[in-house]
Amino acid sequence: MALDRRVFLVLFLAGCAETAPHPPMTPAPAPQTAPQSQAPQTPSAAPPTPADAETLAFDAWLSDFRPRAIAAGVSPQVFDRELSGVTPNPRVISLDSRQPEFSKPVGAYIAGVISDDRIAIGRAKREQLAFLPQIEARYGVPRDILLAVWAMESAFGKLQGDFDVVRSMASLAYDGRRRAWAEGELIAALKIIESGEDTREQLKGSWAGAMGQTQFLPSSYRATAVDFDGDGRRDIWGSDADSLASAANLLVKGGWKPGVGWAQEVILPAGFDYALAEGPREIPAWWEEKGVRRADGLPWTEADAAQPAGLILPAGAAGPAFLALPNHFAIRTYNNSTSYALGIGLLADRFGGGGPLVTAWPQETALSLSDRMAAQMALARVGFNPGPADGVIGAGTRKALRAWQQSQQLPADGYMSSDMVARLKAQAGITP
């Protein structure tokens, strides 16, 4: 199995240091005889540089990967042609390992998503693009959802990224943090090239390999992209119709249910059990028995009333509450993030003429990486396992936080606010 690149670099440089020539001993005085000619000294070899070591580490990974790629169906000729001379992109590796110092509060994130300019562009596009009704009819995904995905992923096609996808995937695979995933996407990219459908030059995208107007990974492109405009090519870079139809197809494969909404803002009663957030998925009538009501005061549609819905509190007990329908989770096929799916859904609602939420987002302080990690360490120290202290407030951390909040007779909303961080650090005895 190939060595992780960091281990390879350490071993390579250490081995070179052990075999470096020792400095010469001071010679004893020579006898006083006639001078003789001396052979020229051979200069010692220069020590290897980190760049040399990285090249050898990359080549070692590439040699190890080649037979696996060929076994997966990539021809040796295409593999050698496309990866000959490729070097790791240090910017891609840096971006992949970068943890944001501050975590943007969800209210600030949503405010950035639902800008006046973006709403105006989306509303204009929904009237201008004649192919939208046909896509909607074929796939059952509302045009406003597709326009919101388009807006979020590439600013309506304007920001697609210009990274070489093959080099980006090779860099991520060599780096080793997500090797199996990156190698799979690199194989998919090479198969696209080998099929003749797209050239290496056409495979441009983000640093993480997401391509085109709808930011498809190579594997998603192969499995999901469609030729909607009928020109013989699945063009997610230059064709608006292909891009949005491909997005619709991806959502359908992710479980999209035609005729059903994505979520509804709700109002929770006094004394509500916030520990039910991110818990059971029950039909709206079940939630109504617990006092939960739609914020707009309207009745549930027949289709929505039959769907299982889960409660989400993205900003905790002080912020808006939502009953998320199955299509909320289908949106997360694109990005498995509650905030992202909310952004898509709320933006789509505004494209369709909807107004702002009934409950305003609370004003929050962004949490630093050190505070997020300290809160996770504090949870573990007081007996509630959140998983690794990596600064990512995911499902495991929220579950542990809810259990701790219940033990403290606090609203168990699982929301990591600055107040919760301070309380956790104080109880665990963690000082700045």
C-alpha positions as CSV (number, residue, x, y, z in Angstrom):
1,M,0.0,0.0,0.0
2,A,1.3,3.5,-0.8
3,L,2.7,5.5,2.1
4,D,0.9,8.6,3.2
5,R,2.8,11.5,1.7
6,R,3.7,13.1,5.0
7,V,5.2,9.8,6.3
8,F,7.0,9.3,3.0
9,L,8.6,12.8,3.3
10,V,9.8,12.3,6.8
11,L,11.3,8.8,6.1
12,F,12.9,10.0,2.9
13,L,14.6,13.1,4.5
14,A,15.6,11.1,7.6
15,G,17.2,8.4,5.5
16,C,19.2,11.0,3.5
17,A,20.4,12.6,6.7
18,E,21.7,9.2,8.0
19,T,23.8,8.5,4.8
20,A,25.2,12.0,4.4
21,P,29.1,12.1,4.4
22,H,30.9,12.8,7.7
23,P,33.2,15.9,7.7
24,P,36.8,14.9,7.1
25,M,39.2,14.3,10.0
26,T,42.1,16.8,10.4
27,P,45.0,15.1,8.7
28,A,48.3,14.5,10.5
29,P,51.2,16.6,9.4
30,A,52.8,15.2,6.2
31,P,56.5,14.4,6.2
32,Q,58.8,17.1,4.7
33,T,59.3,15.6,1.3
34,A,59.1,17.0,-2.2
35,P,55.6,18.3,-3.0
36,Q,53.4,15.9,-5.1
37,S,50.4,16.6,-7.2
38,Q,47.0,16.0,-5.5
39,A,43.9,14.5,-7.1
40,P,41.0,17.0,-7.3
41,Q,38.4,16.7,-4.5
42,T,35.0,15.4,-5.6
43,P,32.3,17.8,-4.2
44,S,29.8,16.1,-1.9
45,A,26.2,15.7,-3.2
46,A,23.8,18.4,-2.2
47,P,21.2,17.3,0.3
48,P,17.7,16.6,-1.1
49,T,15.2,19.4,-1.0
50,P,11.6,19.1,0.2
51,A,10.5,19.6,-3.4
52,D,12.7,16.6,-4.5
53,A,11.1,14.5,-1.7
54,E,7.6,15.6,-2.6
55,T,8.2,14.6,-6.2
56,L,9.4,11.1,-5.2
57,A,6.4,10.8,-2.8
58,F,4.0,11.8,-5.6
59,D,5.6,9.4,-8.0
60,A,5.3,6.6,-5.5
61,W,1.6,7.2,-5.0
62,L,1.1,7.4,-8.8
63,S,2.9,4.1,-9.4
64,D,0.8,2.5,-6.7
65,F,-2.5,4.0,-8.1
66,R,-1.8,3.1,-11.8
67,P,-2.7,-0.6,-11.6
68,R,-5.9,0.2,-9.5
69,A,-7.0,2.7,-12.1
70,I,-6.4,0.2,-14.9
71,A,-8.3,-2.5,-13.0
72,A,-11.2,0.0,-12.7
73,G,-11.4,0.4,-16.5
74,V,-9.0,3.2,-17.4
75,S,-6.8,2.2,-20.3
76,P,-3.0,2.4,-19.7
77,Q,-2.6,4.7,-22.7
78,V,-5.1,7.3,-21.3
79,F,-3.6,7.0,-17.8
80,D,-0.1,7.6,-18.9
81,R,-1.0,10.4,-21.4
82,E,-3.1,12.4,-18.9
83,L,-0.9,12.0,-15.8
84,S,2.5,12.2,-17.4
85,G,4.2,15.2,-16.0
86,V,1.4,16.0,-13.5
87,T,2.6,17.5,-10.2
88,P,0.6,18.1,-7.1
89,N,-1.1,21.5,-6.8
90,P,-0.1,23.0,-3.5
91,R,-3.0,25.4,-3.5
92,V,-5.5,22.6,-3.8
93,I,-3.9,20.7,-0.8
94,S,-3.8,23.9,1.2
95,L,-7.5,24.6,0.6
96,D,-8.5,21.1,1.4
97,S,-6.8,21.2,4.8
98,R,-8.0,24.7,5.8
99,Q,-10.4,24.9,8.7
100,P,-12.1,28.3,8.8
101,E,-11.1,30.3,11.9
102,F,-14.6,31.5,12.5
103,S,-17.9,29.7,11.9
104,K,-20.4,32.0,10.3
105,P,-23.7,32.0,12.2
106,V,-26.6,30.5,10.1
107,G,-28.5,33.8,10.1
108,A,-25.6,35.6,8.6
109,Y,-25.1,32.8,6.1
110,I,-28.8,33.0,5.0
111,A,-28.7,36.8,4.8
112,G,-25.8,36.4,2.3
113,V,-27.7,33.8,0.3
114,I,-30.9,35.8,0.0
115,S,-29.6,39.0,-1.4
116,D,-31.8,41.5,-3.2
117,D,-29.6,41.2,-6.4
118,R,-29.9,37.4,-6.4
119,I,-33.6,37.5,-5.9
120,A,-34.0,40.0,-8.8
121,I,-31.9,37.9,-11.1
122,G,-33.7,34.6,-10.2
123,R,-37.1,36.2,-10.8
124,A,-36.0,37.4,-14.2
125,K,-34.5,34.1,-15.2
126,R,-37.7,32.2,-14.2
127,E,-39.6,34.3,-16.8
128,Q,-36.9,34.4,-19.5
129,L,-35.9,30.7,-19.8
130,A,-38.4,29.0,-22.0
131,F,-37.1,25.5,-21.3
132,L,-37.8,25.7,-17.5
133,P,-41.4,24.4,-17.8
134,Q,-40.3,21.4,-19.9
135,I,-37.6,20.5,-17.3
136,E,-40.2,20.9,-14.5
137,A,-42.7,18.7,-16.4
138,R,-40.1,15.9,-17.1
139,Y,-38.5,15.7,-13.6
140,G,-41.1,17.1,-11.2
141,V,-38.6,19.5,-9.6
142,P,-39.9,23.1,-9.3
143,R,-38.1,25.7,-11.4
144,D,-37.5,27.9,-8.4
145,I,-35.5,25.1,-6.7
146,L,-33.4,24.6,-9.8
147,L,-32.8,28.4,-10.1
148,A,-31.7,28.5,-6.4
149,V,-29.3,25.6,-7.0
150,W,-27.9,27.4,-10.0
151,A,-27.5,30.7,-8.1
152,M,-25.8,29.0,-5.1
153,E,-23.5,26.8,-7.1
154,S,-22.1,29.1,-9.7
155,A,-23.9,32.5,-9.5
156,F,-26.1,31.5,-12.5
157,G,-23.2,30.1,-14.4
158,K,-20.8,33.0,-13.9
159,L,-18.4,31.4,-11.4
160,Q,-17.6,27.9,-12.5
161,G,-13.9,27.6,-11.4
162,D,-10.9,27.2,-13.6
163,F,-8.9,24.4,-11.9
164,D,-7.7,21.4,-13.9
165,V,-10.0,18.7,-12.4
166,V,-7.5,15.9,-13.2
167,R,-4.7,17.7,-11.4
168,S,-6.9,18.6,-8.5
169,M,-8.1,15.1,-8.0
170,A,-4.5,13.7,-8.3
171,S,-3.4,16.3,-5.7
172,L,-6.1,15.3,-3.2
173,A,-5.5,11.6,-3.7
174,Y,-1.8,12.0,-3.2
175,D,-2.3,14.1,-0.1
176,G,-4.1,11.2,1.5
177,R,-6.7,12.9,3.7
178,R,-9.5,11.7,1.4
179,R,-7.6,9.3,-0.8
180,A,-10.2,6.7,-1.6
181,W,-12.8,9.4,-2.6
182,A,-10.3,11.4,-4.7
183,E,-9.0,8.4,-6.5
184,G,-12.6,7.4,-7.4
185,E,-13.2,10.9,-8.8
186,L,-9.9,10.9,-10.7
187,I,-10.9,7.5,-12.3
188,A,-14.3,9.0,-13.2
189,A,-12.6,12.1,-14.8
190,L,-10.2,9.8,-16.8
191,K,-13.1,7.7,-18.0
192,I,-14.9,10.9,-19.2
193,I,-11.8,11.8,-21.2
194,E,-11.4,8.3,-22.6
195,S,-15.1,8.2,-23.7
196,G,-14.4,11.2,-25.9
197,E,-17.4,13.0,-24.5
198,D,-15.2,15.8,-23.1
199,T,-11.5,16.7,-23.3
200,R,-9.0,17.3,-20.5
201,E,-9.2,21.0,-21.3
202,Q,-13.0,21.0,-20.9
203,L,-12.8,19.5,-17.4
204,K,-12.5,22.7,-15.4
205,G,-14.0,23.3,-12.1
206,S,-13.5,24.2,-8.4
207,W,-10.4,23.2,-6.5
208,A,-12.3,20.2,-5.1
209,G,-13.2,19.0,-8.6
210,A,-16.8,20.2,-8.9
211,M,-17.5,21.1,-12.5
212,G,-19.7,23.4,-14.5
213,Q,-22.7,25.6,-13.8
214,T,-24.2,23.1,-11.4
215,Q,-20.8,22.0,-9.9
216,F,-21.0,18.2,-10.5
217,L,-18.2,15.9,-9.4
218,P,-16.9,13.7,-12.3
219,S,-18.8,10.7,-10.9
220,S,-22.0,12.7,-10.7
221,Y,-21.5,13.9,-14.2
222,R,-21.1,10.4,-15.6
223,A,-24.1,9.1,-13.7
224,T,-26.5,12.0,-13.7
225,A,-25.8,14.7,-16.3
226,V,-28.2,14.9,-19.2
227,D,-28.3,16.3,-22.7
228,F,-31.6,18.3,-22.5
229,D,-31.1,20.6,-25.4
230,G,-30.5,17.7,-27.8
231,D,-27.2,18.7,-29.3
232,G,-25.5,15.4,-28.6
233,R,-23.4,16.5,-25.6
234,R,-24.1,16.8,-21.9
235,D,-22.7,20.3,-21.6
236,I,-22.9,21.5,-17.9
237,W,-20.4,24.2,-18.7
238,G,-22.0,26.1,-21.7
239,S,-25.7,25.0,-21.8
240,D,-28.1,26.4,-19.3
241,A,-30.7,23.8,-20.3
242,D,-28.3,20.9,-19.8
243,S,-27.1,22.3,-16.5
244,L,-30.5,22.8,-14.9
245,A,-31.9,19.5,-16.2
246,S,-28.9,17.7,-14.9
247,A,-29.5,19.3,-11.5
248,A,-33.1,18.2,-11.6
249,N,-32.0,14.6,-12.4
250,L,-29.6,14.6,-9.5
251,L,-32.3,15.8,-7.1
252,V,-34.7,13.1,-8.4
253,K,-32.0,10.4,-7.8
254,G,-31.5,11.9,-4.3
255,G,-35.2,11.2,-3.5
256,W,-37.1,14.3,-4.7
257,K,-40.9,13.9,-4.4
258,P,-42.9,15.8,-7.1
259,G,-45.8,17.8,-5.8
260,V,-44.4,18.0,-2.2
261,G,-42.8,21.1,-0.5
262,W,-39.3,21.2,1.0
263,A,-40.1,22.6,4.5
264,Q,-42.4,24.9,6.4
265,E,-41.5,27.4,9.1
266,V,-43.4,26.6,12.3
267,I,-44.1,28.2,15.7
268,L,-43.4,26.0,18.8
269,P,-45.5,26.3,21.9
270,A,-44.3,27.3,25.3
271,G,-42.6,24.5,27.2
272,F,-41.8,22.6,24.0
273,D,-39.4,19.7,24.2
274,Y,-36.5,21.0,22.1
275,A,-34.8,17.6,22.3
276,L,-37.1,16.5,19.6
277,A,-35.0,18.5,17.1
278,E,-33.2,16.3,14.6
279,G,-35.1,13.4,16.0
280,P,-38.3,11.7,14.9
281,R,-39.8,12.2,11.4
282,E,-43.5,12.2,11.7
283,I,-46.4,13.5,9.7
284,P,-47.5,17.1,10.4
285,A,-50.6,16.0,12.4
286,W,-48.2,14.3,14.9
287,W,-46.4,17.6,15.4
288,E,-49.7,19.5,15.7
289,E,-50.7,17.3,18.6
290,K,-47.6,18.7,20.3
291,G,-48.7,22.3,19.7
292,V,-46.6,22.9,16.6
293,R,-48.2,25.3,14.1
294,R,-47.3,26.6,10.7
295,A,-45.9,30.1,11.0
296,D,-48.0,31.4,8.0
297,G,-51.3,30.1,9.6
298,L,-52.2,28.1,6.5
299,P,-53.3,24.5,6.4
300,W,-51.0,21.8,5.1
301,T,-51.6,20.6,1.6
302,E,-52.8,17.1,1.2
303,A,-49.5,16.0,-0.3
304,D,-47.4,17.6,2.5
305,A,-49.7,16.4,5.2
306,A,-48.9,12.8,4.3
307,Q,-45.1,13.2,4.5
308,P,-42.8,12.5,7.4
309,A,-41.3,15.7,8.7
310,G,-38.4,16.3,11.1
311,L,-37.9,19.4,13.3
312,I,-34.8,21.5,12.7
313,L,-33.7,24.4,14.8
314,P,-30.7,25.9,12.8
315,A,-30.2,28.8,15.3
316,G,-31.4,27.0,18.4
317,A,-34.5,27.8,20.5
318,A,-34.1,31.5,19.9
319,G,-34.3,31.3,16.1
320,P,-36.7,30.1,13.4
321,A,-38.0,26.5,13.5
322,F,-38.8,24.4,10.5
323,L,-40.5,21.1,9.8
324,A,-38.3,19.6,7.1
325,L,-40.1,17.5,4.5
326,P,-38.3,14.7,2.5
327,N,-37.4,17.2,-0.2
328,H,-35.2,19.1,2.3
329,F,-33.1,16.0,2.5
330,A,-33.1,15.5,-1.3
331,I,-31.5,19.0,-1.6
332,R,-28.8,17.8,0.8
333,T,-27.7,15.4,-2.0
334,Y,-25.9,18.4,-3.3
335,N,-24.3,19.4,0.0
336,N,-25.1,17.6,3.2
337,S,-25.5,20.7,5.2
338,T,-28.7,22.0,7.0
339,S,-27.7,25.6,6.3
340,Y,-27.1,24.9,2.6
341,A,-30.5,23.2,2.2
342,L,-32.2,26.0,4.0
343,G,-30.5,28.5,1.8
344,I,-31.7,26.7,-1.4
345,G,-35.3,26.3,-0.1
346,L,-35.6,29.9,1.3
347,L,-34.1,31.4,-1.9
348,A,-36.5,29.4,-4.0
349,D,-39.4,30.6,-2.0
350,R,-38.4,34.2,-2.6
351,F,-38.0,33.5,-6.4
352,G,-41.6,32.4,-6.3
353,G,-42.8,35.5,-4.6
354,G,-42.7,34.5,-1.0
355,G,-41.8,36.9,1.8
356,P,-39.3,36.8,4.7
357,L,-39.6,34.4,7.7
358,V,-42.0,35.2,10.5
359,T,-39.3,34.6,13.2
360,A,-36.2,36.7,12.7
361,W,-32.7,35.2,12.9
362,P,-31.0,36.1,16.2
363,Q,-28.0,38.3,16.3
364,E,-25.1,36.0,17.0
365,T,-21.4,36.1,17.6
366,A,-19.3,33.9,15.3
367,L,-17.5,31.1,17.2
368,S,-13.8,30.8,16.7
369,L,-12.1,27.5,15.9
370,S,-10.5,27.4,19.3
371,D,-13.8,28.0,21.0
372,R,-15.5,25.2,19.0
373,M,-12.7,22.8,19.8
374,A,-12.7,23.8,23.5
375,A,-16.5,23.2,23.7
376,Q,-16.0,19.7,22.2
377,M,-13.2,18.9,24.7
378,A,-15.3,20.2,27.5
379,L,-18.2,18.0,26.5
380,A,-15.9,15.0,26.6
381,R,-14.4,16.0,29.9
382,V,-17.8,16.2,31.6
383,G,-18.8,12.8,30.2
384,F,-20.7,13.5,27.0
385,N,-18.8,12.2,24.0
386,P,-19.0,14.5,20.9
387,G,-16.5,12.7,18.8
388,P,-13.1,14.2,17.8
389,A,-12.4,17.7,18.9
390,D,-12.0,19.0,15.3
391,G,-14.0,22.2,15.6
392,V,-16.8,20.9,13.3
393,I,-20.2,21.2,15.1
394,G,-21.8,18.2,13.4
395,A,-24.5,15.7,14.4
396,G,-22.4,14.0,17.0
397,T,-21.5,17.2,18.8
398,R,-25.1,18.4,18.7
399,K,-26.3,15.1,20.1
400,A,-23.8,15.3,23.0
401,L,-24.7,19.0,23.6
402,R,-28.4,18.1,23.9
403,A,-27.7,15.4,26.4
404,W,-25.5,17.9,28.4
405,Q,-28.2,20.6,28.2
406,Q,-30.8,18.2,29.5
407,S,-28.5,17.4,32.4
408,Q,-28.3,21.1,33.2
409,Q,-32.1,21.7,32.9
410,L,-31.4,23.9,29.8
411,P,-33.5,24.0,26.6
412,A,-32.0,21.0,24.8
413,D,-31.8,22.5,21.3
414,G,-28.3,21.3,20.6
415,Y,-27.2,24.7,19.5
416,M,-23.6,25.7,20.2
417,S,-23.9,29.4,21.0
418,S,-21.2,31.5,22.7
419,D,-23.2,31.2,25.9
420,M,-23.1,27.4,25.7
421,V,-19.3,27.5,25.0
422,A,-18.7,29.7,28.1
423,R,-20.9,27.4,30.3
424,L,-19.1,24.3,29.0
425,K,-15.7,25.7,29.5
426,A,-16.5,26.8,33.0
427,Q,-17.9,23.5,34.1
428,A,-15.0,21.5,32.6
429,G,-12.4,23.9,34.1
430,I,-11.0,25.0,30.7
431,T,-9.4,28.4,30.9
432,P,-8.4,30.6,27.9
